[in-house]
């Protein structure tokens, strides 16, 4: 073998060794880098499994049904109406409701209504009842009234905004009383009564006194739909009949009407529903009335559906008449249909392993899989529980191929997002 041939073999052997060493070094560096990045890069987003409550709701329009009779003054009179009772006050048969005077002045009538409300508040506050209210609640009342005034103004309802002015004045007066800034209530009541009598004298002579024809609750506004939306209409009601009432009802409002008398304290709403699977007849549901910023517990009396079973009306009843409640014949409502209690988990956290739906959790220094039972799916999230058949969520683990899969538990640390996640992976 020649010298050059021997040299070539040595050179090739030496070069091959260098190449193998370099490849090995690069592989080690790649592995080390991958391991370091995998260990210390923030590749996992974690979240604790805590129980939350999510409420399934439906927003719709409600139509108010009441048993009411309009209250009239004599048709020959067209003067000012001075009401003797407030909106929503309970009256007895024969009780004086209003007095009719020869002159009619909307400004005087509006001011007298404000004075009546302030006098009523001061009279109640002169006794023990004032301690049933807090200064913080009064501040909230003022704030809510301002919000409602702003909403009315933004909608162009200037008359509604003007009516709410008295609510602000009452809130301010109530806070003054509770904080001690307003004293000598008897003197204030006398001053307000004097102003009221002075205004009343400007209305001229009294020409009529209107009394209640029966017992009930008096309201100073009547919309002319009392007969059409009477509670008697709901007896054996059908979907088509109810649709006809809500779509084409016409008001009947005589000029000499001064209010309405609602008989009984039970009233109803009928509202169209897109789904009924969550409803149970005679069940009680929370119904929120945005016009009043108030939720009421109402009983589901009946559900009527069209012939195809695709459209539905729910009829709910309420056994109380809240004070200062807006009984607008048509108004928006939000109904709480169902409550779900469980772990709120992003959809991105759900995985399927060996046919089981669940999530990965971080258990100290390793990743483990936990099964879940999804009970509700929302927008980008689910509500899930542990074992649905046993109060002990650690019971009855699933076994697949020798691998046990436990149920999710309170305060498990859920892996919301991550790459390269698998059971048994070691993490810091």
Secondary structure, 3 states (H helix, E strand, C coil): CCHHHHHHHHHHHHHHHHHHHHHHHHHHHHHHHHHHHHHHCCCCEEEECCEEEEEEEEEEEEEEECCEEEEECCCCCCCEEEECCCCCEEECCCCEEEEEECCCCHHHHHHHHHHHHHHHHHHHHCCHHHHHCCHHHHHHHHHHHHHHHHHHHHCCCHHHHHHCHHHHHHHHHHHHHHHCCCCCHHHHHHHHHHHHHHHHHCCCCEEEEEECCCCEEEECCCCCCCCCCCHHHHCCCCHHHHHHHHHHCCCCCCCCEEEEEECCCCEEEEEEECCCCCCCCCCEEEEEECCCCEEEEEEEEEEEECCCCCCEEEEEEECCCCCCCCCCCEEEEEEEEEEEEEEEEEHHHCEEECCEEEEEEEECCEEEEEECEEEEECCCEEEEECCCCCCCCCCCCEEECCEEEEECCCCCEEEEECCCCCCCCECC
